């Protein structure tokens, strides 16, 4: 029941000010069925729960699930499921700004969802950005990226390069390096969690402007 509560948005009689789609990670190649109990999903529940607890009915938070665990090359296996989740939230809350938060492979998904004009804010946590995924983000998106410099799974310099390129393009983008931070986000927990909460708070302020 606890997982079901995290995986579904909280209902309210009033429209939210912001929709937040949380995107867990995965791996490069795998056709293992995605499970809400796998490590990459469990890693994101504290983010999902803390956002909902902090902002209440001002936001709708949904944590996505995919069909399989891997990206799987050109198949981009998670993308149809992520886009379907985005579409469902947009249909349920028409006209409400959508923020996406993704870790690792979820950060790659977030960047690709950033080509959708309904997406207003992207937060990439230790993203697995390949082949300049950040270039798909449309110009009106506010982009924040957080990456630990001790990450041995995804590449912090590539994330910094992507943000620098977005800034040069005129996008509102910012990069936060976490000295000694690793990929699982189990260190510097306050920084990782605090970054997500500030990101949502700023997105709410932006939506009200």
NORPE-V290780 format. One record per backbone hydrogen bond with DSSP energy under -1.0 kcal/mol. CO is the residue of the C=O (numbers start at 1). NH is the residue of the N-H. If there is no record, write none. Layout:
co | nh
CO | NH
CO | NH
This chain:
co | nh
1 | 5
2 | 6
3 | 7
18 | 60
19 | 99
20 | 62
21 | 101
22 | 64
23 | 103
27 | 71
28 | 72
30 | 70
32 | 69
35 | 38
38 | 42
39 | 43
41 | 44
44 | 48
45 | 49
46 | 50
47 | 51
48 | 52
49 | 53
50 | 54
51 | 55
52 | 56
55 | 58
56 | 59
58 | 17
58 | 18
60 | 20
62 | 22
67 | 34
69 | 27
71 | 77
72 | 75
73 | 76
76 | 79
78 | 82
79 | 83
80 | 84
81 | 85
82 | 86
83 | 87
84 | 88
85 | 89
86 | 90
87 | 91
88 | 92
89 | 93
93 | 96
97 | 19
98 | 120
98 | 121
99 | 21
100 | 123
101 | 23
102 | 125
103 | 106
104 | 108
104 | 128
105 | 109
106 | 110
107 | 111
108 | 112
109 | 113
110 | 114
112 | 115
113 | 116
114 | 138
116 | 119
118 | 98
120 | 142
121 | 100
122 | 144
123 | 102
124 | 146
125 | 104
127 | 129
132 | 135
133 | 136
134 | 137
138 | 141
142 | 122
143 | 174
144 | 124
145 | 176
146 | 126
147 | 178
148 | 151
155 | 159
156 | 160
157 | 161
158 | 162
159 | 163
160 | 164
161 | 165
162 | 166
163 | 167
164 | 168
165 | 169
166 | 171
167 | 170
171 | 173
172 | 143
174 | 145
176 | 147
178 | 149
178 | 181
181 | 150
188 | 192
189 | 193
190 | 194
191 | 195
192 | 196
193 | 197
194 | 198
195 | 199
196 | 200
197 | 201
198 | 202
199 | 203
200 | 204
201 | 205
202 | 206
203 | 207
204 | 208
